Amino acid sequence: MARCEGRRSEARRLGLEPGDLIVGDWTAAAGYEAAQEIVRRGTDTAVYVASDSVALGVLRGLADAGLRVPDDVSVIGHNDEPNAACFAPPLTTIHEDLDALAELLMATVGRRLAGETSFDVPLVQPQLVVRKSTTARRG
């Protein structure tokens, strides 16, 4: 849910109106189906996808429809899976430090088990990894 709200608030901060969500499961097949919806709408110039696996299907679906990434539609994935740089085109994605998240989770569980009920949990900042599936749009 935080990803959805972050997407909405950042789009509005930039003066953009975020498009409707396309919901599916976490598979490349669902991404392919989402690409069909994107093509049908014909208005999307950029797509943020919830995982790199889904993004793989979106890339394939857009290509099969004759659209070029990033010339016609930019695509951003999430998770920075090890093969994301080998997608065609190489996928721009969000990298999360899973080791740091796991350490934070274990520390938080330990604090709760020790009886602490009120404490701040720091955020682990994700990083944008820019590759070749996105481009800046002007106008």
Secondary structure, 3 states (H helix, E strand, C coil): CHHHHHHHHHHHHCCCCCCCCCCCCCCHHHHHHHHHHHHHHCCCCEEECCCHHHHHHHHHHHHHCCCCCCCCCEEEEECCCCCHHHCCCCCEEEECCHHHHHHHHHHHHHHHHCCCCCCCCCCCCCEEECCCCCCCCCC
